[in-house]
Amino acid sequence: MPDHDADEQRVIPPCATCRELLADYNESMRVIVPVDGDYRVARAIDLLPART
């Protein structure tokens, strides 16, 4: 049973494949990600620290 209301909007982090696609389209794109119960804005490329 989910711990949230079905109509509740939530921010979820992009999966690894989506992170790659976002960075491919625009490395500087801003992405909202949940961190410790709060939200932060990061550049798409920052979500791939091991990318060369």
Secondary structure, 3 states (H helix, E strand, C coil): CCCCCCCCCCCCCCCHHHHHHHHHHCCCCEEEEEECCEEEEEEHHHHCCCCC
